[in-house]
């Protein structure tokens, strides 16, 4: 079993989080690059909130690397669960759009 307090593992995890942050920023740039057609407003809202939850989740995981408080891991996990639910909401909403 890996030691969660291992400096090398934490450094690798921080690199992973930096990559996640970069990918999230790219997704946000793409999302905001064009206006959303009005029939897709509900889908866009779900995706917007999904991206925000992902960003907040990454923030929480970064806080864990600063103080090893597992509370931040649990909050991050919950934020990712919410983001997943919002993504599913967007997918369901798209099925009901007549275009």
N, C-alpha and C positions, 0 to 999 in steps of 0.2 A: 504494500500500500504506500502511495506517495505521501510525503510529508508536506502538508499545505503551507508550512512555514519555511520551506526551502527557498532560498533567494533565487536560485536558477529557475525553479518552477514559477515563482511569482513574476520574474522578468519575462518568461515566455508568455504567461497569461496577460501581462501588460501589453506585450507586442500584439497578441491576439485581439485585445480590446481596442488597440489603436487601429488595427485593420478593420475591425467591426465599425468603429467610428468613421473611418474613411468611406467604407461602403455605404453607411447610413447617410453621410453627407452627400454622396453621389446620388443616392435615391431621392433625397430631398431636393437637390438641384433639378433632377429630371422631373420630379413631381410638380415643382413650381415653374417649370420652363414654359408651360402652355396653360391657357385657361381651360377649365373643365366645362364641357357642354352641360347645359342645365339638366338634361335627363340623368346625368351622372353625379349630380350634387351629393346625393346620399352616399354613393360609393366613395366619392372624393373625401367626404367628411370622415368616413370610417378609416380610410387610408391615412389621412392627415393625423388623426388621433393615434393610429397604429404606429406611425413613424415617431410621434412624440413619446409614446410609451417605450418604444425601443431605445430612444435616446436616454430617457430617464433610467431605464434598466441598465444600460451601459454605465451611466454615471454611478449607480449604486455598486456595480461590480468594481469600478475603479476605486470607490471609497473603501471597499474591502481590502484592496491591495495596500492601502495606507495604514490600516490599523488592525486587520485580521478579525474584525468583528463580524461574526457570521450573520448577524441581523441584516447586514447589507446584502448578503447572498440571498437571503429569503425574500427581501423586498425586491431585488432584481428579478428573481424567479417569478414573483407575483406579477410584476410589470410585464414580463415576457408572456405570461399566461393571458393577461388582458390584451396585449398586442395580438396574440394568436386569435383570440375571440373577435377582435375588431377586423382582422383579416378575413375571417370566416363570414362576418357580417357583410363585408364588401363583396365577397364572392357570391353570397346569397342574393344580395341586392342586384347584382349585375344580371342574374338569371331572370329577374322580373322586369327588366327594362325592355321596352319595345322600341327598337331603333331601325 
